[in-house]
Amino acid sequence: MTPLQHLGRIIVLSGPSGVGKGSVIAPVLAQFPTIHLALSATTRPQRTGEFDGTHYHFKTDAEFDQLIQDNCFLEWCHVHKHRYGTLKDTVNTTIQTGHHSLIEIDTQGFKKIRQHCTPISIFIAPPSLAVLAERLTNRQTESPHDIDSRLAVAKVELESQADYTYTIVNLDLAEAQRQLIEILKKELI
């Protein structure tokens, strides 16, 4: 793949499962109309309240395999027993119009994207693993075994936060949102 040529910027936001990435991002997007969230494709089952094309592009294994074969992904990875990927067309269309593409991905995906371009990179960290465990438990979307698995992955992901330009500790949601806004103002305005 050749390096991305663009007018807009790519913003990568990563952090462990359950850290609150979506909660930090949601109200911030409303303040930055030129930032568009790149929806990931995933083989993960749809959760209650999620909609295809709004939260993710939900794909069967066969559909995901075809997207890989057709070289449609900027990056894709195995994460928590499922596959997730960022579609090239979505990102390229956004940045070629001068807008910015916000990609919410795990640390594996960030490493792959970094091979092709230099994104604005932001890591959202939990205040502690105990707080992360509590958040994962409270959202009631995973079994105790899955929570343990996600916490093991989180320990590894936390070790890579030094690879990011910025780190925000999500202790207080409003403060994390404020910090994200300040970073985006600094980088984009």
N, C-alpha and C positions, 0 to 999 in steps of 0.2 A: 504494500500500500504506500502511496506517496504521501508526503506530509500534507496536512490540511492547509489550503489557502483560504483565508477568510478575512472578512471585514469585522465581524463580531468576534467575541471571545468565548472560549469554552471555560465554564466554571465547574469544577468537580467538587462535590460535597460527599464526604465519606464518614463513616463511624459505625460502631457495632450495632447489630440488630437490637432494637428497643431503646436506643439512646435518645430518640425523639427528633430524628432528622426531618421527618415530614412536618412535625409541629413547629419546628424552628423555621422551616422554609415557607410554609403556607401564607402567613400574613405579609411576609417580606416581598413575595412575588407581586402582591398588589401595589406595592410602592415603586416597583421597577417594571414598567410596562414593556421595556425592551428585553427583559429576561424571560425566556420560555423554558419550562421544565420539559426535558426530553423524557418521554415515557419509555420505560424499559419493557422489553418483551420478556416473558417468563413462562416456564413450564409449571410453575407453582399453581396449585388450585386456587381458584377465586375464593376469597373470604367473604363472609356476610358483610354487605354494605359496599363492596367493591364492584366497579363496573369496568368492563372491557373498553379500552380506548379512553378511559378517564383516569384510572389508577395504574393500570398496566395494559400491555397488549398480551392477553392470555393466549398461549399457544400450546398445541399438543406437542408431544415429543417429535412426531413426524414433521409437523410444520416448522419447528425450531431447527431440526436437521436440515430441512430444505433451505432455510434462511442462511445457515452456515455454508451449505454447499454453494449457494448463490452469492456468497461473499457480501452479505447485507449488513454485517455487524462491524461497528467500529471496535467493539470489544465484546467478549462474552465469557462467562465463567460459570463453574459449578459452585453453588452457594447453598448450604443447608439442604442437601439432597435434591436440589432443583437447579435449573439453568436460568440465567438472567443475561440479557444482552442489550446493548445500546445500538439502535439502528442508525447506520450512516446517513441515510437520506434525511431523517428527521433533523439531525445535528447540522448537516451541510446546508439544508434549506434555510434553517434559522440563521446561521452565521453568515451566509452569503447575502442575506438581506440586511446585514448590519446589526442584527439583533444578537443577543447573547444566549448561549445554550447552557442551561444548568443541568448537570448530569449527577444524579444521586446514585452512587455505586459503592461497592465495597473496595477494599484496598487492592485486591487482585485486579479489578477492572481499572483502577487508577494507574497501576503500574503498566498496564497494556496501553492505555491512552497516552501516557507520558512518553512512550516510545515514538509517537507520531506527532506530538505537539507539546507546547508548554502551557498547560491550563492554569487558571487561578485555582489553587487547591486549598480546600478548607476541611479540616478534620473536626468532627463533633465528638467530644469525649464525655463519658459519664463522670460524675464526681467520684464514683468508686464502683467496684464490681458488685458490691452489696446493693447499691442503689439500682444498678442495671438489672440485677436479678429480681429485685422487687418490681421494677417496671415491666419486665417480661412476664412475670407472674400475674400482675394486675391486668394486663391486656387480654389475658385468657384466650390466646390464639394458639398456644403450643402446649404440648404435654410436658410433664416434669423432665422426661428424658431429653426432649428437644430443647428445653431451656438450658439444661446442663451442657448440651452440645453447643448451643449459641454462646454460652459463657466461655467455653473453652476456646472457641474461635475469637471471641472478643479479646481475650488475653493476648493472642497473637496480633490481632489488628491494632491494639493499643501500642504495641512495640513499634509500629510503622508510622505513628503520627509525626515523627520527626521528618518524614519525607514530604510533608505538606508545608505549604507556605504559612498557613495559619492554623491555630487550634483554638476552638471554643469549648469550654467546659460547660455542659448544659446542667447546671445546678438549679438555676432559676430561668424559666422559659423566657420571660420578658427580657431579661438581661442577655440571654443567648441571642435572641432576635435583634436586640440593639447592637450587639457586637457584629452580627452578620451584616446588618445595614451599614455600619461604619466601614467594614472591609469592602463591601461592594461600592460604596461611595468613593473610597480611596482608589480602588482599582478601575472603576468604569467611568467616573465623572471627571 
